[in-house]
Amino acid sequence: MVSLEAVRLSNAKLKSLPPGLVALFVGGTSGIAESTLKQFYRHAIKPRVYIVGRNQDAADRIISELKTIQSEGTASFIKQDLTLLKNVDLVCDEIKRRESKLNVLFMTAGLSSMKGRDETSEGLDRKMTTNYYARMRFIQNLLPLLRASAPELSRAVSVLSPGQETGTLNFEDLDLRQNFSLRNAMTYCVTMTDFAFEELAKANPTVSFVHDFPGGVKTGFLKESNILLRAVSNILMDVVARPWMTSVEESGERHLFAATSRKYVSRDGQEHGVGFGKGDSAKGSDGELGSGAYLIGSTGEQRGNQKAIEQLRSKGAGEKIWKHTVEVFERVESGYTTDK
């Protein structure tokens, strides 16, 4: 566990990095991402931030609020529906036109819906796209910019749910065309993220990758669910779970730590980021100190269903999952569509 005091001390040191840090917040118009980007804007010198989402009004409000935090930074909104990978590519093209580096890629965009498989024109379920495929596509497209930001800070963070891994992946049906369920959709996305990050860390040793479980934070994540589900969720959070809930403000502080702290060092061992000294790096998802790929909980602790992870690792899960991911990208690039 990392204390909130240590988090705040580390975050305050962000000012020791050069001015002009660049961050992209995917799903940044509410909740954890909004809170985190405000913390980033508060602590960085002359930051440049990009917010990707669908809510123009929320983005306008956030950008107005950022101007009161500091006047020397810049913030831009890119409106896009991220349930299609072709739209992810459009966003990435825009970022690459504007920037030559990217220090932080922070991703929370997702859907919490009780619908069954909801297939897009690209042949993928919308929930699995936003929770996994779109996030990996952002990383793949923006790796040149992430690598260019080393050694000052180069990190990708995916906020999802390490700890919900499954040890029974069907490698022939990773996109769940045949065996879809809401549970499978979540556990597959979680597990694939773990192993994709390990593969990415091996191939990109100057970039670190963090898969983060936020814990109980009251956000708008269920806004696409039906009215009854939202009402029940709100009651549970307000009455039952309140003692264990984290405020969205504290969550933002802790997620800035996850996105910038030297504790989650890249695989090459360079002291990217701020805060923690040499020798204080965390254990990676493979159990090795400073491996470059990390599974963490809401207070920075190591997390993950290690039994399931080791079971899959013995079957070569990392290579198989990343191969599948790239094949999906290639299929979409080739113009594959359904009738939808």
C-alpha positions, 0 to 999 in steps of 0.5 A: 500500500502507498500512503496518501501522504507519499502519493501527494509528495510524489505528485508534487515533484512532477514540477521537477520534470521539464515543462511541456509534458504531454498527456492524452486522457481517453474517456476524460470527460468524467469521473476518474479520468477527469479528476486525474487530468486536473491533478496532472494539470495542477502539478505539471509545468505548462502541460499539454493535454488532450481529452477524448470523449463524446460529451462536448458540454462536459469537455467545455466545462473541464477546459474552462476549469483547467484555465483556473488551475493554471494559465500556461497549460493548453487543453484540447478536446477531440470528440469521437465514438471509441466503439469503432477502431477506425475512430481510434485511428482518427484520434491518433492521427490527430495527436501525431499531427500535433505532437512529437512525443507523448508522456502519459496515455491514460485510458478509462473509456468503457461501457457498463451495459447489461446488453448481451453481445452488441456487435459493431460494424467491425465485428466486435462487441462494443464493451470489449472494444472500449475496454480492450481493443480500442485501448490497445489500438491507442497504444499501438498507434502511439508507441512512437510518441511514447518512446520519443518521450523517454527518458523523462516519462513514458507510460500507458495506464489502463484503468479496468480490473486486475484481479478478475482474471480467468484461467480458462481463456479459449484461445480460439474465441478470444473476441467471444463470438461463440461464447459471449456473456457479460462475465466473460466479456469482462474477465477476457478483457482483464486477462488480455490486458495483463498479457498484452502489457507484458508483451508490450513491455518486452518489446518497448523497454523504455515505456512502462504499462500499468493495469489499474483497479480503481476500487470503489469510486463513485463515477458516471460509469453506469450512465449507459445502463438502464434506470433501475440498474443505475438507481440500485447502484447508487443506493449500494454506493451511498448506503452499503459501500460508503465506508470503503468508497474513495472520493473521486478527488483522492482517486485522481491523486492516486491515479496521477501517482500511477501515471507518473511515479518512478515506482512503476519503472520501465523495463530498461530500469531508467528512472523515468517519472518522479517520486520514488528513489532507485530500488523502490520499484514495484514487482511487475505482473510476472513477479519481477521487480521493475518488469515494466508491466504492472497490476495494481490496486486502488492504493498502489498495491500489487494485484491480480489473480496470480493462480490464473495468470500463471496457469495461462502463462504456462500455455504461452498466453502472452504471445497468443493474445497479442497475436490475436489482437494484431490480427483483429487490427489487421482485419479491421484495417482491411475494411472488414465490416458486418451488415450493421 
